């Protein structure tokens, strides 16, 4: 009898094991190093976990969504169907860090049935060699048609108290300094990490933004982000700091709802990039691979751009965007600027712009950005003003047709500036007129801005409505063959693959913050691991004048960088849109260093990450598109960095002329930022270079193919 009880118990346990096993599925990455397990637990909750080389990356984590005024998509599921497949292709981006990108993954698609509600939900997993992407898909059914998201409850359960590089979760801005801390320390550091901004809405003492970079105690690098943010709210992460579990936190709309969906539809991809080598994180193309292919048949009009601009002298306080000090309340079409007294500080004037055009033409720049050219800057900010700009009416001292004709004669173009003051309704009603104005006057690129609180009032910069707006702008611009550089927009999620005329964005603390107290020296060693994981940033590097008392004795800010590091940023901060941000007269004081900015490319065939550690240093080499020339850049934190560089990425059968722009021995960002050395010599694939970056410094190297023996005369091997 006792034996019978044991047998019955064994059979029951076996039944339960088999039942549970039938509800569990797994796949591995193509190289076998990553494994994804998926199951449905006893409560009918979807569960996933991820490991890398046997180490836990994501511990068992729940998936699902809570709906408004309807039963949620969180439990009561059974596993109805599982399909697996493999995909492998190579595609060419319109522009990028590399000429070709391999898109290779193993896919598992699970169909979950919620019997009580008679509806299905699909979760699609794609496992690459460099990480995981997964999304929710909602097939059309009678019981799942129109629905409102109350909260998305996607979990990322961490295996320990990892070191994280984070900024506060915020619905309206990403312009924060990064904090490096343990996950358990986020709560205590949050208050100090929230610094003022023109528009901000934080939501939690443990809420952080993606892309979130972490490092584990046993040497894994983990990056959490999202890809293909379309018709959905931007995802932040809210941390349960007792259990180290992140949960998705969507940006709400003006009513507090977090998404209005109509089936059939899908969520953005949730992404986990992982490696035991930090260089692999930077080299990952997972985010791009999860986006749809290019939406345009003709891309011949989309060109990477190197530009200068009438902008920095306004940032420094030397000049202003507005035309006059006499007007305190502008009404477009009624305010007569011809009757006002010019302030004498308006930067966007004919003579100054011609000076910039001449400089751009002489030194090989493509375009000149001009901010403050149009009426309305006297009261543009802080008034929640609807009809704030019309985007077509210039100030009296800015002759659109003359200046564009002058630029054309010089072989360059002006770049349009559309500041919306966050009045999105106003921008959309003027959009076609503004773009036609651009075409009529020879512009083919625009920098747009969204400074301030969004109109319609109550909406946020990163909500579903605004995310749809940014895509609408990119698509509408493409109709006019216009390239877009958006500032203060939602952080990128790889949509530049689909809409490659969306060249770059700001969406983080950029160079202008050097004028507002300075960026931390480690800032540019973190951004490529965080903000740039989703796409290029218009960081606007290239500052040579570091002390702002040079412009105004009362302005105590200082750039937290050396000149050599500023050069390096053109390589380490990837973007097909690169600005030389400083004033022409400052470049003319350092023309030997400026040569690197003139030489460096903005589009690449190959990129090799040589060294990387988030928060410490990054060294990368890139091969210029369609050439044999390479450029190397290193950015380092306040501790500096010593490099031993092997140039084995060079062609083995060629000699090159290398020009090294390095920090001088006594250089540092704080005490001697303008001290640099320039060394020129012969290098080959067998060359090894020992280079030292100063505190807040770096180095830049141009490596040009030697066309003949004559070009090598007088040069020594380095």
C-alpha positions as CSV (number, residue, x, y, z in Angstrom):
1,X,0.0,0.0,0.0
2,X,2.9,2.3,0.9
3,X,4.5,1.5,-2.4
4,X,1.3,2.3,-4.2
5,X,1.2,5.8,-2.6
6,X,4.7,6.4,-3.6
7,X,4.0,5.3,-7.2
8,X,0.9,7.6,-7.3
9,X,2.8,10.5,-6.0
10,X,5.6,9.9,-8.5
11,X,3.0,9.7,-11.4
12,X,1.5,13.0,-10.2
13,X,4.8,14.7,-10.1
14,X,5.7,13.3,-13.5
15,X,2.4,14.6,-14.9
16,X,3.0,18.0,-13.4
17,X,6.5,18.1,-14.8
18,X,5.4,17.0,-18.3
19,X,2.5,19.5,-18.2
20,X,4.8,22.3,-17.3
21,X,7.4,21.1,-19.8
22,X,4.8,21.3,-22.6
23,X,4.2,24.9,-21.6
24,X,7.9,25.8,-21.9
25,X,10.0,26.6,-25.0
26,X,13.5,27.7,-25.7
27,X,15.8,28.9,-28.5
28,X,19.5,29.8,-28.7
29,X,21.3,32.5,-30.7
30,X,22.9,31.5,-34.0
31,X,26.3,31.1,-32.2
32,X,24.8,29.2,-29.3
33,X,26.0,31.6,-26.6
34,X,22.6,33.1,-25.7
35,X,19.7,31.0,-24.6
36,X,16.1,32.2,-24.2
37,X,13.6,30.2,-22.2
38,X,9.8,30.9,-22.3
39,X,7.0,29.4,-20.3
40,X,3.5,30.0,-18.9
41,X,3.2,29.5,-15.2
42,X,0.4,28.1,-13.2
43,X,-1.4,31.4,-13.1
44,X,-1.2,31.7,-16.9
45,X,1.4,34.4,-16.8
46,X,4.0,34.5,-19.6
47,X,7.6,34.2,-18.3
48,X,10.9,34.6,-20.1
49,X,14.5,34.4,-19.0
50,X,17.8,34.9,-20.8
51,X,21.3,33.6,-20.2
52,X,24.7,34.3,-21.9
53,X,27.4,31.6,-21.8
54,X,25.5,30.0,-18.9
55,X,25.3,33.2,-16.9
56,X,21.9,34.7,-16.0
57,X,21.2,38.0,-17.8
58,X,17.5,38.2,-17.2
59,X,16.1,36.0,-14.4
60,X,12.5,34.7,-14.8
61,X,10.5,37.8,-15.7
62,X,6.8,38.4,-16.3
63,X,5.3,39.8,-19.5
64,X,1.9,41.4,-20.1
65,X,-0.2,44.6,-20.3
66,X,-2.8,46.1,-18.0
67,X,-5.8,47.5,-19.9
68,X,-8.1,50.4,-19.0
69,X,-11.7,49.4,-18.5
70,X,-11.1,45.9,-19.7
71,X,-9.6,42.6,-18.5
72,X,-5.8,42.7,-18.8
73,X,-3.4,40.8,-20.9
74,X,-1.4,39.6,-18.0
75,X,-2.6,36.1,-16.9
76,X,-5.0,33.3,-17.6
77,X,-3.0,32.4,-20.8
78,X,-2.3,29.0,-22.2
79,X,0.4,28.3,-24.8
80,X,-1.6,27.7,-28.0
81,X,1.1,27.6,-30.5
82,X,4.9,28.0,-31.0
83,X,6.8,28.5,-34.2
84,X,10.5,28.8,-34.7
85,X,12.5,29.9,-37.7
86,X,15.9,31.3,-38.7
87,X,16.6,34.4,-40.7
88,X,19.9,35.6,-42.3
89,X,20.4,38.5,-44.6
90,X,22.9,41.3,-45.3
91,X,21.7,44.8,-46.1
92,X,23.3,48.1,-46.9
93,X,22.3,51.2,-45.0
94,X,22.0,54.5,-46.8
95,X,24.7,55.9,-44.5
96,X,26.2,54.4,-41.4
97,X,29.2,53.1,-39.4
98,X,29.6,50.2,-41.8
99,X,28.8,49.6,-45.4
100,X,27.0,46.3,-44.8
101,X,25.0,45.0,-41.8
102,X,24.2,41.3,-41.2
103,X,20.8,40.6,-39.8
104,X,21.0,37.1,-38.4
105,X,18.7,35.7,-35.8
106,X,16.7,32.7,-34.5
107,X,13.0,33.5,-34.0
108,X,10.4,32.0,-31.7
109,X,6.8,33.2,-32.0
110,X,4.4,32.1,-29.2
111,X,0.7,32.4,-29.5
112,X,-1.1,32.8,-26.1
113,X,-4.8,32.1,-25.7
114,X,-6.8,33.8,-23.0
115,X,-9.7,31.5,-22.7
116,X,-11.9,33.5,-20.4
117,X,-11.8,36.5,-22.8
118,X,-11.6,34.5,-26.0
119,X,-8.7,36.4,-27.4
120,X,-5.0,35.8,-28.4
121,X,-1.8,37.7,-27.8
122,X,1.4,36.9,-29.7
123,X,4.9,37.4,-28.3
124,X,7.7,37.4,-31.0
125,X,11.3,36.8,-29.8
126,X,14.3,37.3,-32.0
127,X,17.6,36.1,-30.6
128,X,20.8,37.5,-32.2
129,X,24.4,36.7,-31.3
130,X,24.5,40.1,-29.6
131,X,21.2,40.1,-27.8
132,X,17.4,39.7,-27.7
133,X,14.5,41.6,-29.1
134,X,10.9,40.8,-28.3
135,X,7.5,42.5,-28.8
136,X,3.8,42.1,-28.3
137,X,1.5,41.5,-31.2
138,X,-2.2,41.9,-31.0
139,X,-4.2,40.0,-33.7
140,X,-7.7,41.4,-34.5
141,X,-10.5,39.7,-32.8
142,X,-14.0,40.5,-31.7
143,X,-12.8,40.8,-28.1
144,X,-9.6,42.7,-28.8
145,X,-10.1,45.5,-31.3
146,X,-9.8,49.0,-29.8
147,X,-8.1,49.1,-26.4
148,X,-6.3,51.5,-24.1
149,X,-3.1,50.6,-22.2
150,X,-3.2,51.4,-18.5
151,X,0.3,50.1,-18.0
152,X,2.7,47.8,-19.7
153,X,4.2,45.3,-17.2
154,X,7.3,44.0,-19.0
155,X,9.9,42.9,-16.5
156,X,13.6,42.7,-16.7
157,X,14.8,40.9,-13.6
158,X,18.5,41.5,-12.9
159,X,20.7,38.8,-11.4
160,X,22.4,41.2,-9.0
161,X,23.1,44.7,-7.8
162,X,24.7,45.8,-11.1
163,X,26.6,49.0,-11.8
164,X,24.4,51.2,-14.0
165,X,24.9,54.4,-16.0
166,X,21.6,56.1,-15.8
167,X,19.6,59.3,-16.1
168,X,16.3,60.1,-14.3
169,X,13.1,58.8,-15.9
170,X,11.4,61.8,-17.4
171,X,8.5,62.3,-19.9
172,X,9.9,65.4,-21.4
173,X,13.7,65.6,-21.3
174,X,16.9,63.5,-21.5
175,X,19.2,66.4,-20.9
176,X,20.7,65.1,-17.6
177,X,24.2,64.2,-16.6
178,X,24.7,60.5,-16.3
179,X,25.1,59.0,-12.8
180,X,27.2,55.9,-12.3
181,X,26.0,53.8,-9.3
182,X,24.8,50.5,-8.1
183,X,21.1,49.7,-8.7
184,X,20.6,49.8,-5.0
185,X,21.9,53.4,-4.9
186,X,19.6,54.9,-7.5
187,X,16.9,55.9,-5.0
188,X,19.3,57.8,-2.7
189,X,21.0,59.6,-5.7
190,X,17.8,60.5,-7.6
191,X,17.1,63.9,-6.1
192,X,20.6,65.1,-6.9
193,X,20.4,63.7,-10.4
194,X,17.3,65.8,-11.3
195,X,18.6,69.1,-12.5
196,X,16.4,71.9,-13.9
197,X,15.3,72.0,-17.6
198,X,12.9,74.0,-19.7
199,X,10.4,71.1,-19.7
200,X,10.6,68.1,-17.4
201,X,8.3,65.5,-15.8
202,X,9.9,62.9,-13.6
203,X,7.8,60.1,-12.2
204,X,9.6,57.9,-9.7
205,X,12.5,57.8,-7.2
206,X,13.8,54.7,-9.0
207,X,12.7,55.5,-12.6
208,X,15.4,55.7,-15.2
209,X,15.5,56.0,-19.0
210,X,16.7,53.8,-21.7
211,X,19.1,53.1,-23.2
212,X,20.3,51.8,-19.8
213,X,23.9,50.5,-19.7
214,X,24.9,48.1,-16.9
215,X,27.9,46.1,-15.9
216,X,27.8,43.1,-13.6
217,X,30.2,42.1,-10.9
218,X,31.3,39.1,-13.0
219,X,32.0,41.1,-16.1
220,X,28.9,41.1,-18.3
221,X,27.8,44.3,-20.1
222,X,24.0,44.5,-20.3
223,X,22.1,47.2,-22.3
224,X,18.3,47.7,-22.1
225,X,16.4,49.7,-24.7
226,X,13.7,49.6,-27.3
227,X,13.5,49.5,-31.1
228,X,11.0,50.7,-33.7
229,X,9.0,53.1,-31.5
230,X,6.0,53.6,-33.8
231,X,2.4,54.5,-32.7
232,X,3.3,53.8,-29.1
233,X,4.5,55.5,-26.0
234,X,8.2,55.8,-25.1
235,X,9.3,53.2,-22.5
236,X,11.1,54.1,-19.3
237,X,12.2,51.6,-16.6
238,X,11.0,51.6,-13.0
239,X,13.2,49.7,-10.6
240,X,12.1,47.5,-7.7
241,X,15.3,48.1,-5.8
242,X,14.7,45.4,-3.2
243,X,14.6,42.7,-5.8
244,X,16.5,44.4,-8.7
245,X,13.6,44.0,-11.1
246,X,13.0,46.7,-13.8
247,X,9.5,47.1,-15.1
248,X,8.4,49.0,-18.2
249,X,6.9,52.4,-17.5
250,X,5.2,54.1,-20.5
251,X,4.8,57.8,-21.0
252,X,1.2,58.9,-20.5
253,X,-0.9,61.3,-22.5
254,X,-2.7,64.4,-21.2
255,X,-5.4,62.2,-19.7
256,X,-2.9,59.8,-18.0
257,X,-3.5,57.0,-20.5
258,X,-0.5,55.2,-21.9
259,X,-1.5,54.1,-25.3
260,X,-4.5,54.0,-27.7
261,X,-4.3,50.9,-29.9
262,X,-6.4,49.4,-32.7
263,X,-5.8,45.7,-33.6
264,X,-4.1,44.3,-35.5
265,X,-1.1,46.1,-34.1
266,X,2.2,45.6,-32.3
267,X,4.4,47.2,-29.6
268,X,7.9,48.4,-30.2
269,X,10.7,45.8,-29.6
270,X,12.1,45.5,-26.1
271,X,15.8,44.9,-26.4
272,X,18.6,43.3,-24.3
273,X,22.1,43.6,-25.7
274,X,24.7,41.6,-23.8
275,X,28.4,40.6,-24.0
276,X,31.4,40.1,-21.8
277,X,33.3,42.6,-24.1
278,X,32.2,46.3,-23.9
279,X,33.3,46.7,-27.5
280,X,30.6,44.4,-28.7
281,X,27.9,46.6,-27.1
282,X,29.1,49.6,-29.2
283,X,29.4,47.4,-32.3
284,X,25.8,46.0,-32.0
285,X,23.4,46.6,-34.9
286,X,20.6,44.9,-33.2
287,X,18.5,48.0,-32.8
288,X,18.7,48.8,-36.5
289,X,18.0,45.2,-37.5
290,X,14.7,45.3,-35.6
291,X,13.5,48.2,-37.6
292,X,11.7,48.0,-40.9
293,X,13.8,48.5,-44.1
294,X,14.0,51.8,-45.8
295,X,10.6,53.2,-46.7
296,X,11.8,55.2,-49.7
297,X,12.7,53.9,-53.2
298,X,14.8,56.9,-54.1
299,X,17.5,57.8,-51.5
300,X,19.9,59.6,-53.9
301,X,19.0,63.0,-52.3
302,X,20.0,61.8,-48.7
303,X,23.6,62.9,-48.1
304,X,25.6,63.0,-44.9
305,X,26.4,66.6,-43.9
306,X,29.3,68.4,-42.3
307,X,28.2,71.9,-41.2
308,X,29.0,75.1,-39.3
309,X,26.5,77.5,-37.9
310,X,25.5,80.9,-36.6
311,X,24.6,79.4,-33.2
312,X,27.5,79.1,-30.8
313,X,27.9,82.9,-30.3
314,X,24.2,82.9,-29.1
315,X,24.9,80.0,-26.8
316,X,27.9,81.9,-25.3
317,X,25.8,85.0,-24.8
318,X,27.9,87.1,-27.3
319,X,24.8,87.5,-29.6
320,X,21.1,86.9,-29.5
321,X,18.4,85.1,-31.6
322,X,16.0,88.1,-31.4
323,X,16.2,91.2,-33.6
324,X,15.1,93.9,-31.1
325,X,14.7,94.6,-27.4
326,X,11.8,96.9,-28.1
327,X,9.1,94.2,-28.5
328,X,7.8,92.3,-25.6
329,X,4.7,90.8,-27.2
330,X,4.9,89.6,-30.8
331,X,1.8,89.1,-33.0
332,X,2.9,87.6,-36.3
333,X,1.6,89.6,-39.2
334,X,0.9,92.6,-37.0
335,X,4.2,93.4,-35.4
336,X,6.1,95.7,-37.7
337,X,9.8,95.1,-37.2
338,X,10.7,97.9,-39.6
339,X,9.5,100.3,-37.0
340,X,11.6,98.8,-34.2
341,X,15.2,99.6,-33.2
342,X,17.6,96.7,-33.9
343,X,19.4,95.6,-30.7
344,X,22.8,95.3,-32.5
345,X,23.2,91.8,-31.1
346,X,21.1,89.9,-33.6
347,X,23.4,87.2,-35.0
348,X,21.4,86.1,-38.0
349,X,22.2,89.1,-40.1
350,X,23.4,89.3,-43.7
351,X,27.0,90.3,-43.1
352,X,27.6,87.7,-40.4
353,X,26.0,84.9,-42.4
354,X,28.1,85.8,-45.5
355,X,31.2,85.5,-43.3
356,X,30.1,82.0,-42.3
357,X,29.3,81.1,-45.9
358,X,32.8,82.3,-46.9
359,X,34.4,80.2,-44.2
360,X,32.4,77.1,-45.1
361,X,33.3,77.4,-48.7
362,X,37.0,77.9,-48.0
363,X,37.3,74.9,-45.7
364,X,35.0,72.4,-47.4
365,X,31.9,72.4,-45.3
366,X,28.6,71.4,-46.8
367,X,26.1,73.7,-45.0
368,X,25.6,76.6,-42.7
369,X,22.9,76.5,-40.0
370,X,21.4,79.9,-39.2
371,X,19.3,80.2,-36.1
372,X,17.2,83.3,-35.2
373,X,16.5,84.2,-38.8
374,X,12.8,84.4,-38.5
375,X,10.3,86.7,-36.8
376,X,9.1,85.9,-33.3
377,X,12.1,85.3,-31.1
378,X,11.4,88.1,-28.7
379,X,8.7,86.2,-26.8
380,X,9.1,82.7,-28.1
381,X,9.9,80.9,-24.8
382,X,7.9,80.2,-21.6
383,X,4.6,81.7,-22.7
384,X,2.8,78.5,-23.9
385,X,2.3,80.5,-27.1
386,X,0.3,78.7,-29.9
387,X,1.0,80.9,-32.9
388,X,4.6,81.4,-32.1
389,X,6.4,81.2,-35.5
390,X,5.3,81.0,-39.2
391,X,8.7,79.6,-40.4
392,X,8.7,81.7,-43.6
393,X,9.0,85.4,-42.5
394,X,12.6,86.7,-42.0
395,X,13.7,89.5,-39.9
396,X,14.6,92.8,-41.8
397,X,18.3,92.1,-41.6
398,X,18.1,88.6,-43.1
399,X,17.7,88.5,-46.9
400,X,16.7,84.9,-47.7
401,X,17.0,85.0,-51.4
402,X,20.3,87.0,-51.5
403,X,22.0,84.8,-48.9
404,X,21.0,81.5,-50.5
405,X,22.1,82.8,-53.9
406,X,25.4,83.9,-52.3
407,X,25.8,80.4,-50.8
408,X,25.1,78.7,-54.1
409,X,27.8,80.8,-55.8
410,X,30.2,79.6,-53.1
411,X,29.3,75.9,-53.5
412,X,27.5,75.5,-50.2
413,X,23.9,75.5,-48.8
414,X,22.2,77.2,-45.9
415,X,20.5,74.9,-43.4
416,X,17.0,75.8,-42.2
417,X,16.1,76.2,-38.6
418,X,12.6,75.5,-37.3
419,X,12.2,76.0,-33.6
420,X,8.6,75.1,-32.7
421,X,8.7,76.3,-29.1
422,X,6.9,72.9,-28.5
423,X,3.8,74.3,-30.2
424,X,3.4,71.2,-32.3
425,X,-0.1,72.1,-33.5
426,X,1.3,75.3,-35.0
427,X,4.2,73.5,-36.6
428,X,1.9,70.9,-38.3
429,X,-0.4,73.6,-39.7
430,X,2.6,75.4,-41.2
431,X,4.6,72.3,-42.2
432,X,3.8,72.1,-45.9
433,X,4.2,75.9,-46.4
434,X,7.5,75.9,-44.5
435,X,8.9,73.0,-46.6
436,X,7.8,74.5,-49.8
437,X,9.5,77.8,-48.7
438,X,12.7,75.7,-48.2
439,X,12.5,74.2,-51.6
440,X,11.8,77.5,-53.3
441,X,14.9,79.0,-51.6
442,X,17.4,76.2,-52.0
443,X,17.3,74.6,-48.6
444,X,17.4,70.7,-48.3
445,X,18.0,70.2,-44.6
446,X,16.4,71.5,-41.4
447,X,17.2,71.5,-37.7
448,X,13.9,71.4,-35.8
449,X,13.5,72.1,-32.1
450,X,10.9,71.3,-29.4
451,X,11.9,73.5,-26.5
452,X,9.3,73.9,-23.7
453,X,6.1,72.3,-22.7
454,X,4.1,70.6,-25.5
455,X,1.1,72.2,-27.1
456,X,-1.5,70.5,-27.2
457,X,-1.1,71.3,-23.5
458,X,-0.7,68.3,-21.2
459,X,1.0,66.1,-23.9
460,X,4.6,65.0,-23.3
461,X,7.6,65.0,-25.6
462,X,7.7,61.2,-25.4
463,X,4.1,60.2,-25.5
464,X,2.3,58.3,-28.3
465,X,0.9,61.4,-29.9
466,X,4.3,63.2,-30.1
467,X,6.1,60.0,-31.3
468,X,3.6,59.9,-34.2
469,X,4.4,63.5,-34.9
470,X,8.1,63.0,-35.2
471,X,7.6,60.2,-37.8
472,X,5.0,62.3,-39.6
473,X,7.6,65.1,-39.9
474,X,10.2,62.8,-41.3
475,X,7.9,61.3,-43.8
476,X,6.5,64.6,-44.9
477,X,10.0,66.0,-45.2
478,X,10.9,63.1,-47.5
479,X,8.0,64.2,-49.8
480,X,10.0,67.4,-50.3
481,X,13.4,65.6,-50.3
482,X,14.4,67.3,-47.1
483,X,16.7,65.9,-44.4
484,X,15.8,66.4,-40.7
485,X,17.8,66.9,-37.6
486,X,15.4,67.0,-34.6
487,X,16.3,68.4,-31.2
488,X,14.4,67.8,-27.9
489,X,12.6,64.9,-29.6
490,X,12.2,61.4,-28.3
491,X,15.4,59.4,-28.1
492,X,16.0,57.4,-31.3
493,X,15.1,53.7,-31.6
494,X,16.7,52.8,-34.9
495,X,14.0,54.5,-37.1
496,X,16.8,56.0,-39.1
497,X,16.9,52.7,-41.0
498,X,13.3,53.1,-42.1
499,X,13.5,56.9,-42.6
500,X,17.1,57.7,-43.4
501,X,16.4,61.4,-44.1
502,X,16.0,61.6,-40.3
503,X,19.8,62.1,-40.2
504,X,20.3,62.7,-36.5
505,X,18.8,63.9,-33.2
506,X,19.9,65.7,-30.1
507,X,17.9,63.9,-27.3
508,X,20.6,64.1,-24.6
509,X,23.0,66.7,-23.1
510,X,25.0,68.1,-26.0
511,X,27.8,70.5,-26.4
512,X,25.7,73.6,-25.5
513,X,25.7,72.4,-21.9
514,X,29.4,73.2,-21.8
515,X,28.2,76.8,-21.7
516,X,25.8,76.0,-18.9
517,X,28.2,74.9,-16.3
518,X,30.1,72.2,-18.3
519,X,29.6,68.5,-19.1
520,X,31.2,66.0,-16.9
521,X,34.5,64.8,-18.3
522,X,33.2,61.2,-18.6
523,X,30.0,62.2,-20.5
524,X,31.3,61.3,-23.9
525,X,32.6,58.0,-22.7
526,X,29.0,57.1,-21.6
527,X,26.8,58.5,-24.5
528,X,27.9,55.8,-27.1
529,X,26.8,53.1,-24.6
530,X,23.4,54.8,-23.9
531,X,22.0,57.6,-26.1
532,X,23.7,56.5,-29.3
533,X,22.5,52.9,-29.0
534,X,19.3,54.0,-30.8
535,X,20.8,56.2,-33.5
536,X,23.1,59.2,-34.3
537,X,23.3,62.3,-32.1
538,X,23.9,65.8,-33.3
539,X,26.4,66.4,-30.4
540,X,27.9,69.5,-32.1
541,X,31.6,69.0,-31.1
542,X,34.6,71.0,-32.1
543,X,35.1,73.6,-29.4
544,X,38.6,75.2,-29.3
545,X,37.9,78.1,-26.9
546,X,37.4,76.4,-23.5
547,X,37.2,79.3,-21.1
548,X,33.9,81.3,-21.4
549,X,35.4,84.4,-19.7
550,X,37.0,84.9,-23.1
551,X,33.5,86.1,-24.2
552,X,32.2,87.5,-20.9
553,X,34.2,88.0,-17.7
554,X,31.1,87.2,-15.7
555,X,30.5,83.8,-17.4
556,X,32.5,81.3,-15.4
557,X,31.7,78.1,-17.4
558,X,34.5,76.0,-18.8
559,X,34.5,73.2,-21.4
560,X,35.4,70.0,-19.7
561,X,37.6,68.8,-22.5
562,X,40.9,69.3,-24.3
563,X,41.2,70.3,-27.9
564,X,42.5,66.9,-28.8
565,X,39.4,65.3,-27.4
566,X,37.1,67.7,-29.2
567,X,38.7,66.4,-32.5
568,X,38.3,62.8,-31.4
569,X,34.6,63.2,-30.9
570,X,34.1,63.4,-34.7
571,X,35.0,59.7,-34.7
572,X,33.8,58.4,-31.3
573,X,30.4,60.2,-31.4
574,X,29.1,58.7,-34.6
575,X,26.7,60.8,-36.7
576,X,26.2,61.4,-40.5
577,X,25.6,65.0,-39.4
578,X,28.6,66.6,-37.9
579,X,28.9,70.3,-36.8
580,X,32.0,72.3,-36.2
581,X,30.4,74.2,-33.4
582,X,32.9,76.9,-32.6
583,X,33.3,80.4,-34.1
584,X,35.3,80.8,-37.3
585,X,37.7,83.2,-35.5
586,X,38.5,80.6,-32.9
587,X,39.3,78.0,-35.6
588,X,41.5,80.5,-37.3
589,X,43.6,80.7,-34.1
590,X,44.3,76.9,-34.3
591,X,44.3,76.1,-38.0
592,X,46.7,73.2,-37.6
593,X,44.3,71.4,-35.3
594,X,41.3,72.5,-37.4
595,X,42.8,70.5,-40.2
596,X,41.5,67.3,-38.7
597,X,37.9,68.6,-38.7
598,X,38.3,69.4,-42.4
599,X,39.7,66.0,-43.2
600,X,37.5,63.7,-41.1
601,X,34.7,61.9,-42.9
602,X,31.0,61.7,-42.0
603,X,30.2,58.4,-43.6
604,X,32.0,55.1,-43.2
605,X,32.6,51.7,-44.8
606,X,34.0,50.0,-41.7
607,X,34.3,50.7,-37.9
608,X,36.6,48.9,-35.5
609,X,36.1,49.4,-31.8
610,X,39.7,49.1,-30.4
611,X,39.1,49.9,-26.7
612,X,36.0,50.5,-24.6
613,X,34.9,50.8,-21.0
614,X,31.7,52.7,-20.2
615,X,32.5,55.8,-18.1
616,X,36.3,55.5,-18.7
617,X,37.3,55.5,-22.4
618,X,36.4,54.6,-25.9
619,X,38.8,54.2,-28.9
620,X,37.5,53.6,-32.4
621,X,38.9,53.5,-35.9
622,X,36.7,54.1,-38.9
623,X,37.4,53.8,-42.6
624,X,36.0,56.6,-44.7
625,X,33.3,55.7,-47.3
626,X,34.7,54.7,-50.7
627,X,38.4,55.4,-49.7
628,X,41.3,53.7,-48.0
629,X,41.6,56.4,-45.4
630,X,41.1,55.8,-41.7
631,X,40.4,58.0,-38.8
632,X,40.9,57.1,-35.1
633,X,39.4,58.8,-32.1
634,X,39.8,58.4,-28.3
635,X,37.7,60.0,-25.6
636,X,38.7,59.6,-22.0
637,X,37.3,60.5,-18.6
638,X,38.9,62.6,-15.8
639,X,41.5,59.9,-15.2
640,X,42.9,60.0,-18.8
641,X,44.0,56.8,-20.5
642,X,47.0,55.1,-21.9
643,X,46.6,53.2,-25.2
644,X,48.7,50.6,-27.0
645,X,47.2,50.7,-30.4
646,X,47.8,48.0,-33.0
647,X,47.0,49.3,-36.5
648,X,46.4,45.8,-37.8
649,X,43.1,46.9,-39.3
650,X,45.1,48.6,-42.1
651,X,45.7,47.0,-45.5
652,X,48.8,44.8,-45.1
653,X,50.3,45.8,-48.4
654,X,50.1,49.5,-48.1
655,X,51.9,52.4,-46.4
656,X,50.0,55.3,-44.9
657,X,50.7,58.8,-43.7
658,X,49.4,59.3,-40.1
659,X,48.9,62.6,-38.4
660,X,48.4,62.3,-34.7
661,X,46.6,65.1,-32.8
662,X,47.3,64.4,-29.1
663,X,47.2,66.0,-25.7
664,X,50.5,67.7,-24.7
665,X,52.3,66.3,-21.7
666,X,51.0,69.1,-19.5
667,X,47.4,69.1,-20.9
668,X,44.3,68.6,-18.9
669,X,40.7,69.7,-19.4
670,X,40.9,71.9,-16.2
671,X,44.3,73.6,-16.3
672,X,45.6,73.4,-19.9
673,X,42.9,72.3,-22.3
674,X,44.4,74.0,-25.4
675,X,47.8,72.2,-25.2
676,X,48.2,69.7,-28.0
677,X,50.9,68.2,-30.2
678,X,50.8,67.2,-33.8
679,X,53.0,64.4,-35.1
680,X,53.2,63.1,-38.7
681,X,54.8,60.0,-39.9
682,X,54.6,56.7,-41.8
683,X,52.5,53.7,-40.5
684,X,51.6,50.3,-41.7
685,X,49.4,47.4,-40.4
686,X,52.4,46.3,-38.3
687,X,52.7,49.7,-36.5
688,X,52.0,49.9,-32.7
689,X,51.4,53.3,-31.2
690,X,51.6,54.3,-27.5
691,X,49.4,57.3,-26.8
692,X,48.3,59.0,-23.7
693,X,45.1,60.9,-23.2
694,X,45.1,63.6,-20.5
695,X,42.4,64.2,-17.9
696,X,39.2,64.9,-19.9
697,X,41.3,64.4,-23.0
698,X,41.8,62.1,-25.9
699,X,43.5,61.9,-29.3
700,X,42.6,61.9,-33.0
701,X,44.5,60.3,-35.9
702,X,44.1,60.7,-39.6
703,X,45.6,57.8,-41.6
704,X,45.8,58.6,-45.3
705,X,46.8,56.2,-48.0
706,X,50.2,57.1,-49.5
707,X,49.5,57.6,-53.2
708,X,53.2,57.2,-54.1
709,X,56.7,57.2,-52.7
710,X,57.0,60.9,-53.2
711,X,54.4,61.6,-50.5
712,X,56.5,59.7,-48.0
713,X,59.6,61.8,-48.5
714,X,61.0,63.4,-45.3
715,X,58.7,61.3,-43.0
716,X,59.8,58.8,-40.4
717,X,58.2,55.6,-39.3
718,X,56.1,56.1,-36.2
